[in-house]
Amino acid sequence: MSTHILLIGVNHTTAPIALRERLAISDIRLPEALTRFGQPDGHGSALLSEGVILSTCNRLEIYAVADDPDRGREALIQFLSQNRQVPAEEFVDALYVKSDAEAVNHLTRVACGLDSMVVGEPQILGQVTEAYQTALSRHATGPVLNTLFRHAIQAGKRARTETAISQYATSVPSAAAALAEQEMGTLNDRVVLVMGAGEMGQIAARTLMTRGASGIIVANRTYERGLMLARQFNGEAMTFDRQAEALARADIVVTATDAPHILITPQKVRAAMSQRPERPMLIIDIAVPRDTDPAVAEIPGVRLFDIDDLQDTVNGNLEAREQ
């Protein structure tokens, strides 16, 4: 019996953020989700014998191995629907479904940064590697996906060392910083609030400060990790429960947390704006699921952008990176 590599996924080109955030599988839920692979089906055999789940701000992809590709695809769609509690009919039209050589080619392009919103962006290779390592540690992979992901990761490394793609590479946080500069005119004398001290938050903080922001506040779920980032820029750290104070002081807010729920509500932003009615606030939410209630955009003096709004900024240098 032949073995097939299967892939189902959505990304920034096939699904809006409202759908992607409903399908995203958080780091906390990922280990439990991976237990689905290799489990016997109703006939006592493993329908999906291997699996890796790649969930980032711009994509959710599930790679699997099955003997029966048709039944395997249906099982993957059912798994995603049940895991995220989203009816299949609400996302199936946005899915791309690939198998065998097409799936292999797609993962290689992803690892090389060729399928990203920001062509050549460096974060995706690390995310592919982390997704594979997590699946490996949960015993969800086997000889087929082990070989596939190791080769894809090696291809991604070669793309960065043997080609000029990294020369023109940027990142989603860098695009957010460019958008902030575009909207504000200058970042001089602007106070920045970065919510989330993970990799995306770190890049956003570094880029905004390099572009001339005068001060930074880092808000994070754990104070210690936020303090480590804030100290790099002589900034201030606080936990999320002091968010109201931080919003009242910030000119630019970049959110990049992995919180499963809304953190910035209209009520909090209205309260902040009441303390500084003459100063506009720019919020750029690059988290998936989103950290900011979309209704915040209706508040006078506030401009809100989400990750999908960054596409125009990203396109500015697209030709050079694609070349």
PLY file of the C-alpha trace (Angstrom):
ply
format ascii 1.0
element vertex 323
property float x
property float y
property float z
element edge 322
property int vertex1
property int vertex2
end_header
0.00 0.00 0.00
1.37 3.42 -0.96
1.98 6.25 1.48
0.87 9.83 0.78
1.92 13.19 2.22
-1.12 15.42 2.77
-1.45 19.13 3.50
-4.44 21.31 4.29
-4.01 24.96 5.18
-5.08 28.57 5.07
-2.85 31.62 4.83
-2.96 35.38 4.35
-3.84 35.00 0.67
-6.78 32.61 1.11
-8.43 33.67 4.37
-8.94 37.00 6.16
-7.68 37.45 9.69
-11.19 36.97 11.11
-11.11 33.37 9.86
-7.42 32.72 10.51
-7.74 33.65 14.16
-10.64 31.19 14.57
-8.52 28.39 13.13
-5.23 29.25 14.86
-3.95 26.63 17.29
-2.07 28.23 20.17
1.20 26.95 21.60
-0.69 25.83 24.69
-3.17 23.73 22.71
-0.67 22.38 20.19
0.65 19.38 22.18
-2.88 18.14 22.81
-3.82 18.60 19.15
-0.82 16.54 18.04
-2.04 13.50 19.99
-4.59 13.02 17.17
-1.92 11.67 14.85
-1.11 7.99 14.96
-4.32 7.20 16.85
-6.35 4.25 15.54
-9.52 4.96 13.58
-12.74 3.00 13.95
-11.22 0.05 12.07
-8.24 -0.24 14.38
-5.66 1.32 12.07
-4.01 4.72 12.09
-5.69 6.73 9.32
-3.30 9.65 9.86
-0.05 8.02 10.88
2.08 11.18 11.20
1.39 14.87 11.66
2.95 18.32 12.06
0.95 21.50 12.73
2.36 24.88 11.68
0.38 27.76 13.20
1.68 31.32 12.75
0.20 34.80 12.47
-0.27 34.35 8.73
-0.98 30.67 8.28
-2.29 27.43 9.71
-1.05 24.30 7.95
-1.44 20.65 8.90
0.88 18.10 7.31
0.05 14.43 7.64
0.77 10.98 6.25
-1.99 8.60 5.17
-2.39 5.47 3.08
-5.73 6.65 1.68
-5.41 10.28 0.48
-9.14 10.91 0.09
-10.06 9.60 3.52
-7.00 11.30 4.96
-8.04 14.72 3.62
-11.54 14.32 5.02
-10.07 13.27 8.36
-7.85 16.37 8.44
-10.77 18.68 7.69
-12.87 16.98 10.36
-9.99 17.19 12.83
-9.57 20.93 12.24
-13.30 21.52 12.52
-13.58 19.61 15.79
-10.38 20.97 17.32
-11.27 24.60 16.65
-15.05 24.13 16.95
-15.60 25.78 13.58
-18.04 24.12 11.13
-16.17 22.83 8.09
-18.45 24.68 5.69
-17.21 27.97 7.16
-13.58 27.39 6.19
-13.40 24.68 3.53
-13.60 27.18 0.65
-10.54 28.99 2.02
-8.45 25.82 2.31
-5.66 24.86 0.00
-5.30 21.10 -0.19
-2.10 19.54 -1.55
-0.57 16.09 -1.63
2.74 14.39 -2.33
5.04 16.46 -4.61
2.84 19.57 -4.35
2.87 19.36 -0.54
6.65 18.87 -0.50
7.17 21.83 -2.83
4.86 24.01 -0.75
6.63 23.31 2.55
10.00 23.99 0.93
8.76 27.35 -0.36
7.39 28.17 3.09
10.68 27.32 4.81
12.60 29.43 2.29
10.37 32.46 2.92
8.90 32.44 -0.60
5.30 31.99 0.55
5.29 34.68 3.23
3.46 38.00 3.27
6.92 39.52 3.59
8.99 37.60 1.04
12.17 36.32 2.62
11.14 37.17 6.18
13.42 35.34 8.62
10.92 34.25 11.29
9.21 31.54 9.24
12.20 29.18 9.16
12.34 29.22 12.94
8.58 28.66 13.11
8.80 25.67 10.76
11.65 24.25 12.84
9.74 24.77 16.09
6.58 23.17 14.66
8.59 20.12 13.62
10.43 19.87 16.96
7.14 20.09 18.87
5.60 17.30 16.78
8.77 15.23 17.16
8.72 15.63 20.95
5.08 14.47 21.04
5.91 11.41 18.92
3.53 12.63 16.21
6.05 12.28 13.39
7.59 9.27 11.69
10.06 8.49 8.92
8.17 10.35 6.18
7.62 13.72 7.88
10.98 13.51 9.64
12.66 13.32 6.24
10.42 15.97 4.70
10.87 18.57 7.43
14.61 18.03 7.79
15.08 18.58 4.06
12.76 21.62 4.05
14.60 23.20 6.98
17.93 22.56 5.27
16.58 24.18 2.08
15.48 27.20 4.11
18.97 27.54 5.59
20.58 27.27 2.15
18.23 29.92 0.74
19.45 32.35 3.37
23.14 31.57 3.01
23.45 30.94 -0.74
21.05 33.53 -2.17
20.37 37.23 -1.68
16.84 36.76 -0.35
17.89 37.77 3.18
19.53 40.91 1.84
16.11 42.36 1.14
14.26 40.52 3.89
12.19 42.33 6.44
9.51 41.07 8.81
5.94 41.69 9.89
7.11 43.72 12.94
9.44 45.72 10.69
6.54 46.39 8.34
4.52 47.53 11.36
7.29 49.96 12.30
7.39 51.30 8.74
3.63 51.79 8.85
3.92 53.65 12.17
6.49 56.00 10.65
4.30 56.49 7.59
1.24 57.31 9.69
3.00 59.47 12.26
5.39 61.26 9.92
8.21 60.82 12.43
8.76 58.65 15.48
10.78 61.31 17.28
9.26 62.18 20.66
6.82 59.26 20.33
6.30 56.84 23.19
5.84 53.23 22.09
3.91 50.52 23.92
4.80 46.99 22.83
2.48 44.34 24.17
4.13 40.94 24.18
7.81 40.22 24.75
8.09 37.23 22.42
10.04 37.20 19.16
7.59 39.46 17.31
7.48 41.94 20.19
11.27 41.98 20.41
11.67 42.77 16.71
8.97 45.45 16.89
10.65 47.09 19.88
14.09 47.03 18.28
12.84 48.39 14.95
10.75 51.18 16.46
13.56 52.35 18.70
16.03 52.22 15.80
13.66 54.42 13.80
13.79 57.10 16.48
11.06 56.48 19.07
11.88 58.36 22.24
10.72 55.83 24.81
9.28 52.37 25.18
6.95 50.55 27.53
6.86 46.75 27.36
3.73 45.08 28.68
3.87 41.33 29.10
1.99 38.61 30.96
5.10 37.91 33.03
6.90 40.97 34.36
10.38 39.41 34.31
10.36 38.69 30.59
9.00 42.13 29.79
11.71 43.71 31.94
14.46 41.85 30.06
13.26 43.40 26.79
12.62 46.88 28.23
16.11 47.08 29.73
17.68 46.75 26.27
16.25 50.18 25.40
16.23 51.84 28.84
12.48 51.36 28.82
9.84 50.45 31.36
8.13 47.11 31.92
4.72 46.32 33.31
2.21 43.51 33.36
-1.06 43.48 31.45
-3.03 44.56 34.52
-1.43 48.02 34.18
-2.50 48.28 30.57
-4.79 51.29 31.16
-1.88 53.36 32.47
0.32 52.34 29.51
-2.36 53.16 26.93
-2.80 56.64 28.38
0.91 57.35 27.84
1.54 55.68 24.49
1.44 57.31 21.06
2.05 54.05 19.19
0.85 50.64 20.35
2.07 47.41 18.75
0.45 44.24 20.03
2.06 40.86 19.47
0.87 38.54 22.23
-0.33 34.95 22.06
-3.34 35.69 24.27
-6.42 33.70 23.24
-8.75 36.62 23.92
-9.10 40.38 23.36
-6.78 42.50 25.52
-7.49 46.03 24.24
-11.17 46.88 24.51
-13.04 50.03 23.44
-13.67 50.85 27.09
-9.94 50.84 27.90
-9.05 52.94 24.88
-11.83 55.49 25.53
-10.59 55.86 29.10
-7.03 56.37 27.86
-8.06 58.91 25.22
-10.05 60.90 27.77
-6.74 61.63 29.50
-5.02 62.83 26.30
-7.73 64.07 23.92
-5.34 66.16 21.82
-2.88 63.32 21.19
-3.79 60.70 18.59
-3.12 57.01 19.19
-1.95 54.54 16.56
-2.56 50.84 17.26
-1.00 48.16 15.07
-2.19 44.68 16.01
0.00 41.94 14.52
-1.32 39.18 16.77
-3.42 36.23 15.63
-5.89 35.90 17.29
-6.16 39.67 17.44
-5.41 41.47 20.70
-7.59 44.47 19.86
-11.36 44.71 19.50
-12.05 46.02 15.96
-14.58 48.46 17.46
-11.61 50.44 18.81
-11.24 51.89 15.31
-14.46 53.87 15.80
-13.02 55.91 18.69
-12.08 59.50 17.68
-8.36 60.08 17.52
-7.52 56.37 17.21
-6.22 54.63 14.11
-6.23 50.84 14.18
-4.47 48.48 11.78
-4.32 44.69 11.87
-1.87 42.33 10.24
-3.80 42.19 6.98
-3.55 45.98 6.67
0.24 45.70 6.46
0.13 44.29 2.94
0.41 47.68 1.22
3.45 48.56 3.32
4.99 45.19 2.58
4.51 45.67 -1.16
6.81 48.70 -1.14
9.98 46.60 -1.45
8.38 43.46 -2.86
9.93 43.69 -6.32
13.50 43.76 -4.97
12.90 40.81 -2.64
11.18 38.73 -5.31
14.06 39.36 -7.71
0 1
1 2
2 3
3 4
4 5
5 6
6 7
7 8
8 9
9 10
10 11
11 12
12 13
13 14
14 15
15 16
16 17
17 18
18 19
19 20
20 21
21 22
22 23
23 24
24 25
25 26
26 27
27 28
28 29
29 30
30 31
31 32
32 33
33 34
34 35
35 36
36 37
37 38
38 39
39 40
40 41
41 42
42 43
43 44
44 45
45 46
46 47
47 48
48 49
49 50
50 51
51 52
52 53
53 54
54 55
55 56
56 57
57 58
58 59
59 60
60 61
61 62
62 63
63 64
64 65
65 66
66 67
67 68
68 69
69 70
70 71
71 72
72 73
73 74
74 75
75 76
76 77
77 78
78 79
79 80
80 81
81 82
82 83
83 84
84 85
85 86
86 87
87 88
88 89
89 90
90 91
91 92
92 93
93 94
94 95
95 96
96 97
97 98
98 99
99 100
100 101
101 102
102 103
103 104
104 105
105 106
106 107
107 108
108 109
109 110
110 111
111 112
112 113
113 114
114 115
115 116
116 117
117 118
118 119
119 120
120 121
121 122
122 123
123 124
124 125
125 126
126 127
127 128
128 129
129 130
130 131
131 132
132 133
133 134
134 135
135 136
136 137
137 138
138 139
139 140
140 141
141 142
142 143
143 144
144 145
145 146
146 147
147 148
148 149
149 150
150 151
151 152
152 153
153 154
154 155
155 156
156 157
157 158
158 159
159 160
160 161
161 162
162 163
163 164
164 165
165 166
166 167
167 168
168 169
169 170
170 171
171 172
172 173
173 174
174 175
175 176
176 177
177 178
178 179
179 180
180 181
181 182
182 183
183 184
184 185
185 186
186 187
187 188
188 189
189 190
190 191
191 192
192 193
193 194
194 195
195 196
196 197
197 198
198 199
199 200
200 201
201 202
202 203
203 204
204 205
205 206
206 207
207 208
208 209
209 210
210 211
211 212
212 213
213 214
214 215
215 216
216 217
217 218
218 219
219 220
220 221
221 222
222 223
223 224
224 225
225 226
226 227
227 228
228 229
229 230
230 231
231 232
232 233
233 234
234 235
235 236
236 237
237 238
238 239
239 240
240 241
241 242
242 243
243 244
244 245
245 246
246 247
247 248
248 249
249 250
250 251
251 252
252 253
253 254
254 255
255 256
256 257
257 258
258 259
259 260
260 261
261 262
262 263
263 264
264 265
265 266
266 267
267 268
268 269
269 270
270 271
271 272
272 273
273 274
274 275
275 276
276 277
277 278
278 279
279 280
280 281
281 282
282 283
283 284
284 285
285 286
286 287
287 288
288 289
289 290
290 291
291 292
292 293
293 294
294 295
295 296
296 297
297 298
298 299
299 300
300 301
301 302
302 303
303 304
304 305
305 306
306 307
307 308
308 309
309 310
310 311
311 312
312 313
313 314
314 315
315 316
316 317
317 318
318 319
319 320
320 321
321 322
